[in-house]
């Protein structure tokens, strides 16, 4: 039976430091008892490979805790303070981390499948190679977080904020990024097949070589985005803003799947430039590709 041993702590203004080298035995009294540490100060605790399945840790202070390869399946970690915690390889399957603070935490290769991270703070966290399949990250703070090669298949990131988040090579097919704010994010070579990007803000983001096949990008704002070599085959583009974007070498959807797309003189279309211009009209200080019937006046003049 796994035993849990934690350093005894002295609390000072919510920051705990080890009192001495002694340890407190917190082994559950009964093998079927769920460990209950709600609100407990576990700052700097060493819980490597610990079995914390279904543990009650709501509001606990796990700042700088070492939880490498810990089993936290179904654990309750609502509003837990986990800044700089090391959760490398930890199993957080179906864990509830709503509102948890994981700033600068390490979750490399962690299992977060079906985890609930609604409104969690993951700013500057490291989630490289993590598995977040079907995880809930709605309204989460992802600013500066690193999801390189992470699996976010069918994950929900609706209304999430992720300025300069790194999602290079991430698997994001069928993910929901509706109304997400990801300015300057790096999604180079990410797989966004059939993803929902309706209303997403991706200003100056990199989507170079990304797979956006069959994605929904209506009302998305891709101002200044790098879409070089991206594949948008089968995508739905209605009222998408491509002002100043670079689409050199991009594969576009069928023309009938594109409507009222905004672009500017700085938008780069590569070899598609001539046909795009032929299908566009001038509207105030920008152009509209495949405009509605009421916008068909002022066709772009050939240069």
SVG drawing of the C-alpha trace seen along z (x, -y; Angstrom):
<svg xmlns="http://www.w3.org/2000/svg" viewBox="-28 -54 44 56">
<polyline fill="none" stroke="black" stroke-width="0.4" points="0.0,0.0 1.4,-3.4 2.2,-5.7 2.2,-9.4 4.9,-11.3 5.0,-15.1 7.4,-17.5 5.9,-19.2 5.2,-22.8 5.2,-26.1 2.8,-28.5 3.8,-32.2 1.5,-34.4 0.4,-31.5 4.0,-30.6 5.2,-27.4 8.7,-26.4 9.9,-23.0 10.2,-23.1 12.7,-20.2 13.6,-17.0 10.8,-15.0 7.8,-13.9 4.1,-13.5 2.5,-10.2 -0.7,-10.9 -1.5,-7.4 -5.3,-7.1 -6.7,-5.3 -8.6,-2.8 -7.5,-1.6 -10.7,-2.9 -10.6,-6.3 -10.1,-9.3 -7.2,-11.5 -8.7,-14.8 -6.4,-17.8 -8.8,-20.6 -7.1,-24.0 -4.0,-22.4 -0.6,-24.0 1.5,-21.5 4.0,-24.0 7.3,-22.2 5.7,-18.8 7.5,-15.8 4.9,-13.5 6.8,-11.7 4.8,-8.7 2.2,-9.2 -1.3,-7.6 -3.7,-10.5 -6.5,-9.0 -9.8,-10.9 -7.9,-13.0 -9.8,-16.1 -7.3,-19.0 -9.7,-21.9 -7.9,-25.2 -4.7,-23.4 -1.4,-25.2 0.8,-22.9 3.2,-25.7 6.6,-24.2 5.3,-20.7 7.0,-17.8 4.3,-15.6 6.2,-13.8 4.3,-10.7 1.7,-11.1 -1.7,-9.5 -4.3,-12.2 -7.1,-10.6 -10.5,-12.1 -8.7,-14.4 -10.5,-17.5 -8.2,-20.5 -10.6,-23.4 -8.8,-26.7 -5.7,-24.9 -2.5,-26.9 0.0,-25.0 2.4,-27.7 5.8,-26.2 4.6,-22.7 6.3,-19.8 3.7,-17.4 5.9,-15.7 4.2,-12.5 1.4,-12.9 -2.0,-11.2 -4.7,-13.9 -7.4,-12.0 -10.8,-13.6 -9.2,-15.7 -11.2,-18.9 -8.8,-21.9 -11.4,-24.6 -9.9,-27.9 -6.6,-26.3 -3.4,-28.4 -0.8,-26.5 1.4,-29.5 4.9,-28.2 3.9,-24.6 5.5,-21.7 3.0,-19.3 5.3,-17.7 3.9,-14.4 1.1,-14.6 -2.3,-12.8 -5.0,-15.5 -7.6,-13.6 -11.1,-14.8 -9.6,-17.1 -11.7,-20.1 -9.5,-23.3 -12.3,-25.8 -10.9,-29.3 -7.6,-27.7 -4.4,-29.8 -1.9,-28.1 0.2,-31.1 3.8,-30.2 3.1,-26.5 4.9,-23.8 2.5,-21.2 4.8,-19.8 3.7,-16.3 0.8,-16.4 -2.4,-14.6 -5.4,-16.9 -7.9,-14.9 -11.4,-16.2 -10.1,-18.5 -12.2,-21.6 -10.1,-24.8 -12.8,-27.3 -11.9,-30.8 -8.5,-29.5 -5.4,-31.8 -2.9,-30.2 -0.6,-33.2 2.9,-32.1 2.0,-28.4 3.9,-25.8 1.8,-23.1 4.4,-21.9 3.3,-18.5 0.5,-18.3 -2.7,-16.3 -5.7,-18.6 -8.1,-16.5 -11.7,-17.5 -10.5,-19.8 -12.6,-22.9 -10.7,-26.2 -13.7,-28.5 -13.1,-32.0 -9.6,-31.1 -6.9,-33.8 -3.4,-32.7 -1.2,-35.6 2.0,-34.2 1.0,-30.6 3.0,-27.9 1.1,-25.2 3.7,-24.1 2.8,-20.7 -0.1,-20.3 -2.9,-17.8 -6.1,-19.9 -8.5,-18.2 -12.1,-18.8 -11.0,-21.2 -13.3,-24.1 -11.5,-27.5 -14.7,-29.6 -14.0,-33.2 -10.6,-32.3 -8.1,-35.1 -4.7,-33.8 -2.7,-36.9 0.8,-36.1 0.3,-32.4 2.5,-29.9 0.4,-27.2 3.0,-26.3 2.3,-22.8 -0.6,-22.3 -3.4,-19.9 -6.7,-21.9 -8.7,-19.6 -12.4,-20.2 -11.7,-22.6 -14.1,-25.4 -12.4,-28.8 -15.5,-30.8 -14.9,-34.3 -11.4,-33.4 -8.8,-36.2 -5.5,-35.1 -3.9,-38.5 -0.3,-38.0 -0.4,-34.3 1.6,-31.8 -0.4,-29.1 2.3,-28.3 1.9,-24.7 -1.1,-24.2 -3.8,-21.7 -7.1,-23.6 -9.0,-21.3 -12.7,-21.4 -12.2,-23.9 -14.8,-26.6 -13.1,-30.0 -16.1,-32.2 -15.9,-35.6 -12.3,-34.8 -9.8,-37.6 -6.5,-36.6 -5.1,-40.1 -1.4,-39.9 -1.4,-36.1 1.2,-33.9 -0.7,-31.2 2.0,-30.3 1.6,-26.8 -1.5,-26.2 -4.2,-23.9 -7.7,-25.3 -9.3,-22.8 -12.9,-22.3 -12.8,-25.0 -15.8,-27.4 -14.7,-31.1 -17.5,-33.6 -16.6,-37.2 -13.1,-36.1 -10.6,-39.0 -7.4,-38.4 -6.1,-42.0 -2.3,-42.0 -2.1,-38.2 0.4,-36.1 -1.3,-33.3 1.6,-32.6 1.3,-28.9 -1.9,-28.5 -4.5,-26.0 -7.9,-27.8 -11.4,-26.3 -13.6,-26.2 -14.7,-29.7 -18.3,-28.9 -17.2,-28.2 -15.7,-31.7 -17.9,-34.7 -17.3,-38.3 -13.7,-37.8 -11.9,-41.1 -8.4,-41.7 -6.0,-44.7 -3.4,-45.8 -0.8,-44.2 -2.4,-40.8 -0.3,-38.4 -2.0,-35.8 0.9,-34.4 -0.2,-32.8 -3.9,-33.2 -3.6,-37.0 -5.0,-37.5 -8.1,-35.4 -8.7,-36.8 -8.7,-40.4 -11.1,-39.4 -13.5,-38.1 -13.2,-41.1 -14.7,-44.6 -13.4,-47.8 -15.1,-48.6 -13.9,-51.8 -10.2,-51.2 -10.1,-47.4 -11.3,-44.8 -14.0,-42.1 -13.5,-38.7 -16.8,-37.1 -19.0,-39.9 -22.7,-39.6 -25.0,-40.9 -25.3,-44.3 -21.6,-44.8 -20.8,-44.0 -20.2,-47.6 -16.7,-49.0 -14.9,-45.9 -11.2,-46.0 -9.5,-47.5 -6.7,-45.5 -3.3,-46.8"/>
</svg>
